[in-house]
Amino acid sequence: MNYKVIERNEIKLVGMMERIVMPNNTIGKLWEDFNKRTVEIKNVVGMACYGVADNMATEAYAFDETVAVEVSSFEDIPEGMVTKIIAPKKYLVFTFKGLIVGKNGEMNLSKAYEDIYGNILPKLDFEIDNEFNFELYDERFSHDSEDSEFDIYVPVK
């Protein structure tokens, strides 16, 4: 999997957050609930959506997942939604291509993360900031297309 190095300015997000404890993966339901409510969010910048994983637990495969859109300001936050600020950072950006879950139930996205964190990153000369990572879903993404693409952002120090 190829990568590029980019720097991003501060990102302001508004969305919905849930604690995910595997193997009970409720991220799909979180996205479904969020997608029904995106029209309520004011000051949206662009059309992209973000999936941010942070507060990873060391004792179990658990993390906070925030699904969100970028906004220009935090005015008029819809009830039940959260705000999140991602500070300016440098990232390794990997492009995921294909279906998140394959037609035969293969966990393609999980395999991509295993490859990134287990094989690729240990070979690179970067200090990984394990505080969080995020996925950026833009116009290239289509949930049910094998030609779908989106980017996985891994922060580095």
ChimeraX attribute file (.defattr): number of C-alpha atoms within 10 A of each C-alpha:
attribute: neighborCount
match mode: 1-to-1
recipient: residues
	/A:1	10
	/A:2	10
	/A:3	15
	/A:4	10
	/A:5	13
	/A:6	12
	/A:7	13
	/A:8	11
	/A:9	10
	/A:10	11
	/A:11	15
	/A:12	19
	/A:13	25
	/A:14	27
	/A:15	26
	/A:16	24
	/A:17	23
	/A:18	14
	/A:19	17
	/A:20	17
	/A:21	15
	/A:22	11
	/A:23	9
	/A:24	8
	/A:25	12
	/A:26	15
	/A:27	17
	/A:28	9
	/A:29	10
	/A:30	16
	/A:31	20
	/A:32	11
	/A:33	13
	/A:34	19
	/A:35	15
	/A:36	9
	/A:37	14
	/A:38	17
	/A:39	10
	/A:40	10
	/A:41	19
	/A:42	16
	/A:43	15
	/A:44	18
	/A:45	13
	/A:46	10
	/A:47	10
	/A:48	15
	/A:49	21
	/A:50	21
	/A:51	21
	/A:52	22
	/A:53	21
	/A:54	17
	/A:55	13
	/A:56	18
	/A:57	11
	/A:58	8
	/A:59	6
	/A:60	10
	/A:61	11
	/A:62	19
	/A:63	19
	/A:64	17
	/A:65	24
	/A:66	27
	/A:67	26
	/A:68	27
	/A:69	26
	/A:70	22
	/A:71	19
	/A:72	13
	/A:73	15
	/A:74	16
	/A:75	10
	/A:76	10
	/A:77	16
	/A:78	16
	/A:79	7
	/A:80	8
	/A:81	16
	/A:82	16
	/A:83	18
	/A:84	17
	/A:85	11
	/A:86	13
	/A:87	11
	/A:88	12
	/A:89	16
	/A:90	17
	/A:91	22
	/A:92	19
	/A:93	21
	/A:94	20
	/A:95	17
	/A:96	20
	/A:97	19
	/A:98	19
	/A:99	20
	/A:100	22
	/A:101	14
	/A:102	13
	/A:103	10
	/A:104	6
	/A:105	8
	/A:106	12
	/A:107	13
	/A:108	16
	/A:109	16
	/A:110	12
	/A:111	12
	/A:112	18
	/A:113	15
	/A:114	12
	/A:115	13
	/A:116	18
	/A:117	13
	/A:118	12
	/A:119	11
	/A:120	14
	/A:121	15
	/A:122	12
	/A:123	9
	/A:124	9
	/A:125	7
	/A:126	13
	/A:127	11
	/A:128	17
	/A:129	14
	/A:130	13
	/A:131	12
	/A:132	18
	/A:133	16
	/A:134	19
	/A:135	20
	/A:136	20
	/A:137	20
	/A:138	15
	/A:139	12
	/A:140	12
	/A:141	21
	/A:142	16
	/A:143	13
	/A:144	13
	/A:145	12
	/A:146	14
	/A:147	12
	/A:148	17
	/A:149	20
	/A:150	19
	/A:151	20
	/A:152	23
	/A:153	22
	/A:154	23
	/A:155	23
	/A:156	17
	/A:157	10
